[in-house]
Amino acid sequence: MLHCGIVGLPLSGKTTIFNVITRAGAEVKPYSGGKTDPNRAVVDVPDVRFDRLAEIHSPRKRTPAQVEFVDLAGLSRGAGKGAGLGNAFLSFAAEADALLHVVRCFENGTVEHPEGSVDPLRDIGILEMELIFRDLAVVENRLGKLSAKKKLQSEEAVERELLQRCLDCLMDEKPISSLSLSAAEERALRGFTFVTAKPQILVLNLDETQGDIAGLPNGEALDRGIKERGVSVIKIYGRLEMDLLDLSPEEASEFTDGLQIDEPAREKLIFEAYRTLGLISFFTCGSDEVRAWTLHNGDNALDAAGAIHTDLARGFIRAQVVSYDDYTSHGDSYASCRDAGVLRLEGREYRVKDGDIIEIRFNI
């Protein structure tokens, strides 16, 4: 299951964003001093294709793809060096597959900004440095242990060279994600759970008076900084969207008239997380269950079989495959799709496409 950690400076609106995503309204309260356990929630991934397949088959069980969101307490200056509760919260961030970095753009006289003023670009830089400090500590600790050895094994020598590249990158105040790494090098670093290597989505938390990035505090510099980083950006009216959760669609439409809200923030964030992580969905369907499964883009039919059950991968023979569009256009059944010539038998190396409907043939 995809696991997204929500990070940001204190009072940036992380818990508000968490409540919007999880449809919790004001149920989940912001962090109070000393609390270390993060707020967690598993949410269904909205997908009209899944809804349509469930409507067609009326199954006894419906299992959509799911995402877990974890709301971490604010990371202030010094967290990356262990100040306050920094180590505890950064350990939670290290577990995440992706980070949603909430950046405060709104002014609120009753909620004082911890830095004394609203400056999104400055705040982005502060949190980035805390993440860099955390990864620096991990790299330096491991390099210290390797340096203490009298003789290194060949794989340890390769590891030391790779970690030195990471150290040089971090010392230049750049995230590990900016390095050009081979697939083998990425696998070698996976165990370190570097937080600066994780895909990141910037969530600009606005109020209803704000719009384009250029119009935000220090907006022109912010726009340049975002483009230089090359990260995904989503603008959200956090407080407004949380308030909308308690309204009917008609009432919500009145409040959002004239605002740049083309789809619910929850769906926007989940879709962007999928895109950023390179994830796709495939489906299995029948009268017993309609289910959406998650794969990485590029995974093959054998990977799909293994996602369903290890026995299917072990005894894999063929995958019976039809695209969602073909399935819904040719009678909504494997038999009708076979008659129409759109049902295919694929081998284990077949590259699964987003929206494929798959049935695994196997023998064990």
Beta strands, then each sheet from edge to edge (+ up, - down):
strand 1: 2-8
strand 2: 39-44
strand 3: 61-63
strand 4: 66-71
strand 5: 98-104
strand 6: 200-205
strand 7: 232-236
strand 8: 279-284
strand 9: 289-296
strand 10: 316-323
strand 11: 344-346
strand 12: 356-362
sheet 1: 2+ 4- 1- 5- 6- 7-
sheet 2: 3+ 9+ 8-
sheet 3: 11+ 10- 12+
end
